[in-house]
Amino acid sequence: MTESMHWPRAHRMPLSAGQIKSHNADFRVIERLPEVASGDGEHLWLTVAKDGQNTAWVARQLARWSGLGPREVSYAGLKDRHAVTEQTFSLHLPGKLEPSVRLLQVDGLTVVEAKRHSRKLKTGQLVGNSFRIRLRNTDVPLDQLARNWQMLVEQGVPNYFGPQRFGHGGLNVVNGSAWLLGRAKAPRHLQSIYLSAIRSFLFNKLLAQRVLDGSWNRLIEGDFAQFTEGKAGFYCAEPEVTDIERALQAKISPCASLPGLSKDNFPALTAREGAQLAPYADLIAALEARQVARHFRKLRVFPEAAEFEVIDEDPVLSFFLPAGSFATSVLAELVTDQGLGPGGEDWHE
């Protein structure tokens, strides 16, 4: 399967040229966890700032520093190498003394905090990420760019999965499909990545169609709606007028399926989704056969706590996104950058 990973834009504003990550410091990310370390327990929560290093590599260095096995070092989500990011790792140290932070000498790594906690930090245990992104060499007047940004903040953007979910050139989808359909083998450590990439691709296809028909931000028949804050929601076989209004007011958002096996009374795919994904029926059947559960994902996301400032004639965007949403999908509605790729977002929901 070879298909484009370029998804239609929702907003009609002209794109600005711009370079997203000329320097690592142009793309800053701070993850937000649902709890803070208590100061007591058998796990050491180590918060670090990293510059030019990827998460998995840092985890291996921490394991070596602490004398632990790789499985005893965990983190909530992956962050890109080409950025300055702050994230927390947990190290399982039952009955053991903490290794000396002074002996942790890793290029591009600075310890922000080291504190004990009673629980392990698990994959996906994340509220979201705060971003601060500097755009260089833009060609739209700054006042117009500020207005464009404000429009995105107010109206939201399509909640596409970003390019890092699909691997270089979409190979996670291509190789994952071959494995899922029994045409190739896959290493065990890649299988969950492949499943995630395939489901994300199918979701993006559904969202792209909603963008094209103009319903990505509206509640229509058969939708599952989620409240803008959180994941609680309800089914809308026939949306009521009050629900349609709440969607227009951004109090609730329509969702689409991450295909898999339905475990409730709602169909695995609506009739509309089933028709749109008919070319991928064999992949969906294979997902169900593997007991991969169907989930819902909001079709739109709103940049929160958003700010726009100018530094040396360069626009700087600051905003927060909930876990599972991608800054690259926000930026794709504002600027065009051939180098726009993995940018510090979580790879796990």
C-alpha positions as CSV (number, residue, x, y, z in Angstrom):
1,M,0.0,0.0,0.0
2,T,1.5,3.3,-1.1
3,E,-0.6,6.3,-0.5
4,S,0.0,10.0,0.2
5,M,0.3,11.1,3.8
6,H,-0.6,14.7,2.9
7,W,-4.0,15.5,4.3
8,P,-6.4,18.3,3.2
9,R,-6.4,21.5,5.1
10,A,-9.6,22.9,6.7
11,H,-8.9,26.6,6.7
12,R,-8.8,28.7,3.5
13,M,-6.1,31.2,4.7
14,P,-3.0,31.3,2.5
15,L,-0.1,29.4,3.9
16,S,3.0,31.2,4.9
17,A,6.4,29.9,4.0
18,G,8.5,29.2,7.1
19,Q,11.1,27.1,8.6
20,I,9.9,25.2,11.7
21,K,13.1,23.8,13.2
22,S,16.2,25.6,12.0
23,H,17.6,25.1,15.5
24,N,16.6,22.7,18.2
25,A,15.7,25.6,20.4
26,D,13.1,26.7,17.9
27,F,10.9,23.8,19.0
28,R,10.5,23.6,22.7
29,V,8.2,21.0,24.4
30,I,7.4,20.5,28.1
31,E,5.2,17.5,28.9
32,R,2.5,17.7,31.5
33,L,1.9,14.7,33.7
34,P,-1.3,14.0,35.7
35,E,0.6,13.7,39.0
36,V,3.8,14.9,40.6
37,A,6.3,12.7,42.4
38,S,5.5,12.5,46.2
39,G,9.1,12.3,47.4
40,D,8.7,8.7,48.7
41,G,8.6,5.3,47.0
42,E,10.6,2.7,45.1
43,H,10.6,4.6,41.8
44,L,12.8,7.5,41.0
45,W,11.1,10.1,38.8
46,L,13.8,11.9,36.9
47,T,12.8,15.0,35.0
48,V,15.4,16.0,32.4
49,A,15.8,18.7,29.7
50,K,17.2,17.2,26.6
51,D,18.6,19.0,23.5
52,G,19.4,17.0,20.4
53,Q,18.7,13.5,21.9
54,N,15.8,11.1,21.4
55,T,13.9,9.6,24.2
56,A,14.8,5.9,23.7
57,W,18.5,6.7,23.5
58,V,18.3,8.8,26.7
59,A,16.4,5.9,28.4
60,R,19.3,3.6,27.6
61,Q,21.8,6.0,29.0
62,L,19.8,6.3,32.2
63,A,19.6,2.5,32.5
64,R,23.4,2.3,32.2
65,W,23.9,5.1,34.7
66,S,21.6,3.5,37.3
67,G,22.7,-0.1,36.7
68,L,19.2,-1.1,35.6
69,G,17.8,-3.2,32.8
70,P,16.0,-1.4,29.9
71,R,12.6,-2.6,31.2
72,E,13.2,-0.8,34.5
73,V,13.3,2.6,32.9
74,S,10.0,4.0,31.6
75,Y,8.5,7.2,30.2
76,A,5.1,8.5,29.2
77,G,5.8,9.2,25.5
78,L,8.4,9.7,22.9
79,K,9.9,13.1,22.2
80,D,11.7,14.1,19.0
81,R,15.5,14.4,18.9
82,H,15.4,17.7,17.0
83,A,13.9,19.8,19.7
84,V,14.6,21.0,23.2
85,T,12.2,19.0,25.4
86,E,11.5,18.4,29.1
87,Q,10.2,15.0,30.1
88,T,10.2,12.6,33.0
89,F,11.6,9.1,33.2
90,S,10.9,6.7,36.0
91,L,13.6,4.2,37.3
92,H,12.6,1.3,39.4
93,L,14.9,1.2,42.4
94,P,13.3,-1.0,45.1
95,G,15.5,-1.1,48.2
96,K,18.3,0.6,46.3
97,L,20.1,3.9,46.8
98,E,19.7,6.5,44.2
99,P,22.6,6.9,41.8
100,S,24.5,10.2,42.0
101,V,23.1,12.8,39.6
102,R,26.6,14.3,39.5
103,L,27.8,11.2,37.8
104,L,25.2,11.5,35.0
105,Q,27.2,12.9,32.2
106,V,25.3,12.8,29.0
107,D,25.7,15.3,26.1
108,G,22.6,17.4,25.7
109,L,21.0,16.3,29.0
110,T,20.3,18.4,32.1
111,V,18.6,17.1,35.2
112,V,15.7,19.3,36.2
113,E,14.4,17.3,39.2
114,A,15.0,13.9,40.8
115,K,12.3,12.7,43.2
116,R,11.0,9.4,44.5
117,H,7.4,8.2,43.9
118,S,5.3,5.2,44.8
119,R,4.3,4.4,41.2
120,K,5.9,3.7,37.9
121,L,5.5,6.2,35.1
122,K,3.6,4.3,32.4
123,T,3.3,4.7,28.6
124,G,0.5,7.2,27.8
125,Q,0.3,8.5,31.3
126,L,0.2,12.1,30.1
127,V,-2.1,15.1,30.2
128,G,-0.5,16.8,27.2
129,N,2.4,19.0,26.0
130,S,3.1,22.7,26.2
131,F,4.9,24.0,23.0
132,R,6.9,27.1,22.2
133,I,7.7,27.2,18.5
134,R,9.7,29.8,16.6
135,L,9.0,30.2,12.9
136,R,11.7,31.6,10.7
137,N,11.7,33.1,7.2
138,T,7.9,33.6,7.1
139,D,6.6,35.5,4.1
140,V,3.1,36.6,5.4
141,P,3.0,40.0,7.2
142,L,3.2,39.4,10.9
143,D,-0.1,41.1,11.6
144,Q,-1.9,38.8,9.1
145,L,-0.1,35.8,10.6
146,A,-1.3,36.8,14.0
147,R,-4.9,37.0,12.8
148,N,-4.5,33.6,11.1
149,W,-3.2,32.2,14.3
150,Q,-6.1,33.6,16.3
151,M,-8.6,32.0,13.8
152,L,-7.0,28.6,14.4
153,V,-7.2,29.1,18.2
154,E,-10.8,30.0,18.0
155,Q,-12.0,27.5,15.4
156,G,-9.7,24.6,16.1
157,V,-7.8,22.4,13.6
158,P,-8.3,18.9,12.2
159,N,-7.0,16.5,14.8
160,Y,-4.8,14.5,12.3
161,F,-2.2,12.2,13.5
162,G,1.2,13.7,12.7
163,P,3.7,12.2,10.2
164,Q,5.9,10.7,13.0
165,R,3.1,8.2,13.7
166,F,3.6,6.7,10.2
167,G,7.3,6.5,10.0
168,H,9.7,7.7,7.3
169,G,7.8,7.8,4.0
170,G,4.8,6.1,5.7
171,L,6.7,2.8,6.0
172,N,5.1,1.9,9.3
173,V,1.8,1.7,7.5
174,V,3.2,-0.1,4.5
175,N,5.2,-2.7,6.5
176,G,2.6,-2.9,9.1
177,S,-0.1,-3.8,6.6
178,A,2.0,-6.5,5.0
179,W,2.6,-8.0,8.5
180,L,-1.1,-7.7,9.6
181,L,-2.3,-9.4,6.4
182,G,0.2,-12.2,6.9
183,R,2.4,-11.3,3.9
184,A,5.5,-10.5,6.0
185,K,7.0,-11.0,9.4
186,A,7.6,-8.2,11.9
187,P,9.8,-8.0,15.0
188,R,7.7,-8.1,18.2
189,H,8.9,-4.7,19.3
190,L,7.5,-3.1,16.1
191,Q,4.1,-4.8,16.1
192,S,2.3,-2.4,18.4
193,I,3.9,0.5,16.5
194,Y,2.5,-1.0,13.2
195,L,-1.0,-1.5,14.7
196,S,-1.0,2.1,15.9
197,A,0.2,3.4,12.5
198,I,-2.5,1.5,10.6
199,R,-5.3,2.7,12.8
200,S,-4.0,6.2,12.8
201,F,-3.9,6.1,9.0
202,L,-7.5,4.9,8.8
203,F,-8.6,7.6,11.2
204,N,-6.9,10.3,9.1
205,K,-8.7,9.0,6.0
206,L,-12.0,9.4,7.8
207,L,-11.0,12.9,9.0
208,A,-9.8,13.9,5.6
209,Q,-13.2,13.1,4.1
210,R,-14.9,15.2,6.7
211,V,-12.6,18.1,6.0
212,L,-13.3,17.8,2.3
213,D,-17.1,17.8,2.8
214,G,-16.9,20.5,5.4
215,S,-18.3,18.5,8.4
216,W,-15.1,18.0,10.4
217,N,-16.2,20.6,13.0
218,R,-20.0,19.8,12.9
219,L,-22.1,17.1,14.4
220,I,-23.9,14.9,11.9
221,E,-26.1,11.8,12.0
222,G,-24.4,8.8,13.4
223,D,-21.5,10.6,15.2
224,F,-20.1,9.9,18.6
225,A,-19.6,13.2,20.3
226,Q,-17.1,13.9,23.1
227,F,-16.9,16.8,25.4
228,T,-14.1,19.2,24.4
229,E,-12.5,18.6,27.8
230,G,-11.9,14.9,28.5
231,K,-13.1,11.8,26.6
232,A,-16.6,11.3,28.0
233,G,-19.2,11.4,25.3
234,F,-22.5,10.1,23.8
235,Y,-23.9,8.7,20.6
236,C,-25.9,10.8,18.2
237,A,-28.0,8.7,16.0
238,E,-29.9,11.9,15.1
239,P,-28.2,14.9,16.7
240,E,-30.6,17.2,18.5
241,V,-30.5,21.0,17.8
242,T,-29.0,21.7,21.2
243,D,-26.1,19.2,20.5
244,I,-25.5,20.8,17.1
245,E,-25.3,24.2,18.7
246,R,-23.0,22.9,21.4
247,A,-20.7,21.6,18.7
248,L,-20.7,24.9,16.9
249,Q,-19.8,26.5,20.3
250,A,-16.9,24.1,20.7
251,K,-18.4,22.6,23.9
252,I,-18.5,19.1,22.2
253,S,-16.6,17.7,19.2
254,P,-17.6,15.1,16.7
255,C,-15.4,12.0,16.6
256,A,-14.4,9.3,14.2
257,S,-13.4,5.7,14.7
258,L,-9.9,4.2,15.3
259,P,-11.0,1.0,13.7
260,G,-11.1,-2.3,15.6
261,L,-13.4,-4.6,17.4
262,S,-16.4,-3.0,19.0
263,K,-17.0,-3.8,22.6
264,D,-20.2,-1.8,23.2
265,N,-23.5,-1.5,21.5
266,F,-22.3,1.0,19.0
267,P,-21.2,-0.5,15.6
268,A,-17.5,-0.8,15.0
269,L,-17.9,1.6,12.1
270,T,-20.9,3.7,11.1
271,A,-22.4,3.0,7.7
272,R,-20.7,6.2,6.4
273,E,-17.3,5.2,7.8
274,G,-17.7,1.6,6.5
275,A,-18.3,3.0,3.0
276,Q,-15.3,5.3,3.2
277,L,-13.0,2.6,4.4
278,A,-14.3,-0.1,2.1
279,P,-10.9,-0.3,0.3
280,Y,-9.3,-1.3,3.6
281,A,-11.9,-3.9,4.7
282,D,-9.2,-6.6,4.9
283,L,-7.1,-4.5,7.3
284,I,-10.1,-3.7,9.5
285,A,-11.0,-7.4,9.6
286,A,-7.4,-8.3,10.6
287,L,-7.5,-5.7,13.4
288,E,-10.7,-7.2,14.7
289,A,-9.3,-10.7,14.5
290,R,-6.5,-9.6,16.7
291,Q,-9.0,-8.3,19.2
292,V,-7.8,-4.7,18.8
293,A,-10.5,-2.6,20.4
294,R,-12.2,0.2,18.5
295,H,-11.8,3.7,20.1
296,F,-13.0,7.2,19.2
297,R,-10.9,10.2,18.6
298,K,-12.0,13.9,18.3
299,L,-12.0,15.3,14.8
300,R,-10.8,18.6,15.9
301,V,-8.4,20.0,18.6
302,F,-8.0,23.5,20.0
303,P,-4.7,25.0,20.8
304,E,-5.1,26.1,24.5
305,A,-3.4,28.8,26.5
306,A,-2.3,30.2,23.1
307,E,0.0,33.2,22.6
308,F,1.6,34.9,19.7
309,E,4.7,37.0,20.1
310,V,7.4,38.4,17.9
311,I,11.1,38.0,18.5
312,D,13.6,39.6,16.1
313,E,10.9,39.7,13.4
314,D,10.1,36.0,13.9
315,P,6.7,34.8,15.1
316,V,6.7,32.6,18.2
317,L,3.7,30.4,19.0
318,S,3.0,29.1,22.5
319,F,0.2,26.7,23.2
320,F,-0.9,23.5,24.9
321,L,-2.3,20.4,23.3
322,P,-3.9,17.4,25.0
323,A,-2.2,14.0,24.9
324,G,-2.4,12.4,21.5
325,S,-2.6,15.6,19.5
326,F,0.2,16.8,17.3
327,A,1.7,20.3,17.0
328,T,2.6,19.4,13.4
329,S,-1.1,19.1,12.6
330,V,-1.7,22.6,14.0
331,L,1.3,24.1,12.1
332,A,0.2,22.5,8.8
333,E,-2.8,24.9,8.8
334,L,-0.5,27.9,9.1
335,V,2.8,27.4,7.4
336,T,4.3,25.2,4.8
337,D,7.7,23.7,5.5
338,Q,9.2,20.9,3.5
339,G,11.2,19.9,6.7
340,L,8.1,19.6,8.8
341,G,8.4,16.2,10.5
342,P,8.5,14.7,13.9
343,G,8.3,17.5,16.4
344,G,8.2,16.4,20.0
345,E,4.7,15.1,20.2
346,D,3.6,12.0,22.0
347,W,3.5,8.8,20.0
348,H,1.1,7.2,22.5
349,E,-2.3,8.2,23.5
